[in-house]
Each structure stands twice: as C-alpha cells, then as structure tokens.
Amino acid sequence: MSDAPKTRPKVPEGKSRYLTTTQMAANEKGYVGYKTTWESFQKEVPYKTPKKP
C-alpha cells in the first residue's frame, strides 16, 4: 500500500449536450478541481422598443 501513487489519474473530458467538464491541475495540497463550461441553450434576441400607439 505504500507504493500507491500520490497523484490522481487524468480523467477524460466529459461532454454532454449543454456542458463540458475538464479536470484542472492539482494544487499544492493535492486538491484536483474540475472546470465546467456551459453552452447557452437560449438564443438572445436584441431588444426592440415597441411601436407607440
């Protein structure tokens, strides 16, 4: 058990329809974080002022 690796294995990038998860590098304490990138699933339309009656 003392020969266990001290680093986490590299995790492949996770992809789904609206988000992508990537593994970040470990910090000095050994914590490995994950970055989540969201794709927008709504279209933005520029606002137009309504006509005056």
C-alpha positions as CSV (number, residue, x, y, z in Angstrom):
1,M,0.0,0.0,0.0
2,S,2.9,2.4,0.5
3,D,3.6,2.2,-3.3
4,A,0.2,3.8,-4.1
5,P,0.6,6.8,-6.4
6,K,0.3,10.2,-4.8
7,T,-1.3,11.9,-7.8
8,R,-4.8,11.4,-9.2
9,P,-5.2,9.8,-12.6
10,K,-6.0,12.0,-15.5
11,V,-9.8,12.0,-16.2
12,P,-11.0,12.3,-19.8
13,E,-13.1,15.3,-20.8
14,G,-16.8,14.9,-20.1
15,K,-19.2,16.1,-22.7
16,S,-22.9,16.3,-22.7
17,R,-25.4,18.4,-24.7
18,Y,-25.0,21.6,-22.8
19,L,-21.9,21.3,-20.7
20,T,-18.2,20.2,-20.8
21,T,-16.3,19.2,-17.7
22,T,-12.5,19.2,-17.7
23,Q,-10.1,18.3,-14.9
24,M,-7.8,21.1,-13.6
25,A,-4.3,20.6,-12.4
26,A,-3.7,19.7,-8.7
27,N,-2.8,22.5,-6.3
28,E,-0.1,22.3,-3.6
29,K,-2.4,20.4,-1.2
30,G,-3.2,17.8,-3.9
31,Y,-6.8,19.0,-4.5
32,V,-7.9,18.4,-8.0
33,G,-10.7,20.5,-9.2
34,Y,-13.0,20.4,-12.2
35,K,-14.0,23.2,-14.6
36,T,-17.5,23.2,-16.0
37,T,-18.2,25.2,-19.2
38,W,-21.8,25.7,-20.0
39,E,-23.2,26.2,-23.5
40,S,-26.1,28.6,-23.8
41,F,-29.4,26.9,-24.6
42,Q,-31.4,30.0,-25.2
43,K,-31.0,32.4,-28.1
44,E,-30.6,36.1,-27.2
45,V,-32.5,38.5,-29.5
46,P,-31.7,42.2,-29.4
47,Y,-34.4,44.2,-27.7
48,K,-36.6,46.4,-29.9
49,T,-38.7,49.2,-28.4
50,P,-42.4,48.7,-29.1
51,K,-44.3,50.9,-31.5
52,K,-46.1,53.8,-30.0
53,P,-49.9,53.5,-30.3
